[in-house]
């Protein structure tokens, strides 16, 4: 594993896992949100976003955190492994609410000066609403995407619980690493 994508619903723990993997493997973290969001929560243009992503993926090793469909072709073409955090919706929502409240309370800066605001969470821009709207869709769509010819080279690991993720992380970053005999591979 040299180029890893950590994918999953908003709030599933993608950034935390990607950061941990990067640290353990000595690979840089590429946060797609940081490349996508401009100051004032403005979205980068498609061309600017794609250019930033292509530049960030130029290295031989990296860990990508994110699911942006508009750059999936760039990311998956260079990746060798996709870790899909497919956790239960209740767990994702619990984590997302906790994270969002912490970020609002602390005023934590995310990317390019952006901070989460309570008002946004009470609007149609709510991350909680986004998670509710996309969780089931990802469960349906990802298996189809992984069967496409352009994804045939990827080792896919569908992790269904934090415990399975912890077990995988302990095995994969130890000497010898994780070996999947087939793609996609799965963990309990």
C-alpha positions in Angstrom: 0.0 0.0 0.0 1.5 3.2 -1.2 -1.5 5.3 -2.3 -4.5 4.9 0.0 -7.9 6.5 -0.2 -10.1 6.7 2.9 -13.7 7.0 1.9 -17.0 7.1 3.8 -19.9 9.2 4.9 -19.4 12.6 6.5 -18.5 12.0 10.1 -17.4 8.4 9.8 -13.8 9.2 10.8 -12.0 9.5 7.4 -9.7 12.3 8.4 -8.7 10.8 11.8 -8.0 7.4 10.1 -6.1 8.9 7.2 -4.0 11.1 9.5 -3.1 8.0 11.6 -2.3 5.9 8.6 -0.1 8.6 7.1 1.7 9.0 10.4 2.3 5.3 10.8 3.4 4.8 7.2 5.3 8.1 6.7 2.9 9.1 3.9 1.6 12.7 3.4 -2.1 13.3 4.1 -4.1 14.8 1.2 -7.3 16.3 2.6 -9.7 16.8 -0.3 -11.8 19.3 1.8 -8.8 21.5 2.2 -8.4 21.6 -1.6 -12.1 22.1 -2.3 -13.1 24.8 0.1 -12.1 28.5 -0.5 -12.4 31.1 2.3 -16.0 32.0 3.2 -17.1 28.4 2.4 -17.0 29.0 -1.3 -16.4 26.0 -3.5 -13.3 26.1 -5.7 -14.0 26.0 -9.4 -13.9 22.5 -10.9 -10.7 23.3 -12.8 -8.9 24.7 -9.7 -10.0 21.8 -7.6 -8.9 19.2 -10.2 -5.5 21.0 -10.6 -4.9 21.1 -6.8 -5.8 17.4 -6.5 -3.6 16.4 -9.4 -0.7 18.3 -7.9 -1.2 16.8 -4.5 -1.2 13.3 -6.0 2.0 13.7 -7.9 4.0 11.9 -5.2 4.7 8.2 -5.0 3.0 7.8 -1.6 0.0 9.5 0.0 -3.2 9.0 2.0 -6.3 10.7 0.6 -9.2 11.6 2.8 -12.4 12.2 1.0 -15.1 11.3 -1.5 -15.5 14.0 -4.1 -17.0 12.5 -7.3 -15.6 15.2 -9.5 -12.1 14.1 -8.8 -12.7 10.4 -8.3 -11.2 9.6 -11.7 -7.9 11.3 -10.7 -7.7 9.8 -7.2 -8.7 6.3 -8.0 -6.6 6.1 -11.1 -3.4 6.7 -9.0 -4.6 4.8 -5.8 -3.8 1.2 -5.0 -6.1 0.8 -2.0 -9.5 2.1 -0.9 -10.6 1.9 2.7 -14.4 2.3 2.8 -15.6 3.2 6.3 -19.1 1.8 6.1 -20.3 2.3 9.6 -23.9 2.2 10.9 -25.7 5.5 10.4 -26.4 5.9 14.2 -22.7 5.7 14.9 -21.9 8.2 12.1 -24.5 10.6 13.3 -23.3 10.4 16.9 -19.7 11.1 15.9 -20.8 13.9 13.5 -22.9 15.7 16.2 -20.1 15.4 18.8 -17.5 16.7 16.3 -19.7 19.5 15.0 -20.5 20.7 18.5 -16.9 20.6 19.5 -15.8 22.6 16.5 -18.5 25.2 17.0 -17.7 25.5 20.7 -13.9 25.8 20.1 -14.1 27.9 16.9 -11.7 25.4 15.4 -10.4 26.6 12.0 -10.9 23.9 9.3 -9.6 25.0 5.9 -8.8 28.4 4.6 -10.2 30.2 7.6 -13.5 28.4 7.5 -15.2 27.4 10.7 -18.4 25.5 11.4 -21.3 27.7 12.6 -24.4 26.7 14.4 -26.6 28.5 11.9 -25.3 26.4 9.0 -26.1 23.2 11.0 -29.7 24.4 11.3 -30.0 25.0 7.6 -30.1 23.0 4.4 -26.3 23.2 4.5 -26.2 21.0 7.6 -23.6 18.2 7.7 -26.0 16.1 9.7 -28.6 16.5 7.0 -26.0 15.7 4.4 -25.0 12.5 6.3 -28.6 11.4 6.4 -29.1 12.0 2.7 -25.9 10.3 1.5 -25.3 7.4 3.9 -27.7 4.9 2.1 -26.7 6.2 -1.3 -23.0 5.4 -0.6 -23.9 1.9 0.5 -25.7 1.3 -2.8 -23.4 3.1 -5.1 -19.9 2.2 -3.9 -20.1 -1.6 -4.6 -21.1 -0.7 -8.2 -18.3 1.8 -8.5 -15.8 -0.8 -7.3 -16.9 -3.2 -10.0 -16.2 -0.8 -12.8 -13.2 -1.5 -15.0 -11.5 1.7 -14.0 -11.5 0.4 -10.4 -10.3 -3.1 -11.1 -6.7 -2.4 -10.0 -7.9 -1.2 -6.5 -7.7 -3.3 -3.3 -10.9 -2.4 -1.6 -11.5 -3.0 2.1 -15.0 -2.3 3.5 -14.7 -1.7 7.2 -18.0 -1.9 8.9 -17.1 -0.9 12.5 -14.5 1.0 14.4 -13.3 -2.3 15.9 -12.7 -3.8 12.5 -10.8 -0.6 11.5 -8.6 -0.8 14.6 -7.8 -4.5 13.9 -7.0 -3.7 10.3 -4.8 -0.7 11.2 -2.9 -2.8 13.7 -2.2 -5.6 11.1 -1.6 -3.3 8.2 1.0 -1.1 9.8 2.9 -4.0 11.3 5.7 -5.7 9.5 4.3 -7.5 6.5 1.2 -5.4 6.3 -2.2 -6.4 5.1 -2.6 -8.7 2.1 -5.9 -9.1 0.3 -6.1 -12.2 -1.8 -9.0 -10.8 -3.8 -10.6 -7.4 -4.4 -12.7 -6.3 -2.8 -11.6 -7.7 0.5 -13.6 -7.3 3.7 -13.3 -7.1 7.4 -15.9 -8.1 10.0 
